[in-house]
Amino acid sequence: MGMSKKDLSRKRANIKARVEELEKKARMDPLKKNRALHDELEDLKRKLAEAD
């Protein structure tokens, strides 16, 4: 069974919030020393693009 519109919008909102949080941290790490942080940010942005 698929997700309801409410569930989809909530999931999308949670992803957006997490992306904003990670972007702040990523700006503080321009040399990409924390690779996991940048990988997670890239993955979430990809998921957000797929949801549109």
C-alpha positions as CSV (number, residue, x, y, z in Angstrom):
1,M,0.0,0.0,0.0
2,G,1.3,3.5,-0.9
3,M,1.8,6.4,1.3
4,S,-0.9,9.0,1.8
5,K,-0.4,12.6,0.6
6,K,0.0,13.7,4.3
7,D,2.7,11.1,4.8
8,L,4.5,12.1,1.6
9,S,4.4,15.8,2.5
10,R,5.7,15.1,6.1
11,K,8.5,12.9,4.7
12,R,9.5,15.7,2.2
13,A,9.4,18.3,4.9
14,N,11.6,16.2,7.2
15,I,14.1,15.7,4.4
16,K,14.1,19.5,3.6
17,A,14.7,20.3,7.3
18,R,17.6,17.8,7.5
19,V,19.1,19.2,4.3
20,E,19.1,22.7,5.7
21,E,20.7,21.5,8.9
22,L,23.4,19.6,7.0
23,E,24.1,22.5,4.7
24,K,25.0,24.7,7.6
25,K,27.5,22.1,8.8
26,A,28.8,21.5,5.3
27,R,29.6,25.3,4.9
28,M,31.7,25.0,8.0
29,D,33.7,22.2,6.4
30,P,34.7,23.5,2.9
31,L,37.6,21.0,2.6
32,K,35.2,18.1,3.0
33,K,37.2,16.5,5.9
34,N,33.9,15.0,7.2
35,R,33.1,13.0,4.1
36,A,30.1,11.2,5.7
37,L,28.4,14.6,6.2
38,H,28.8,15.6,2.6
39,D,27.7,12.1,1.4
40,E,24.6,12.3,3.5
41,L,23.8,15.8,2.2
42,E,24.2,14.6,-1.4
43,D,22.0,11.6,-0.8
44,L,19.2,13.6,0.8
45,K,19.3,16.2,-2.1
46,R,19.0,13.3,-4.6
47,K,16.0,11.8,-2.7
48,L,14.4,15.3,-2.5
49,A,14.8,15.7,-6.3
50,E,13.2,12.2,-6.9
51,A,10.2,13.1,-4.7
52,D,9.3,16.1,-6.9
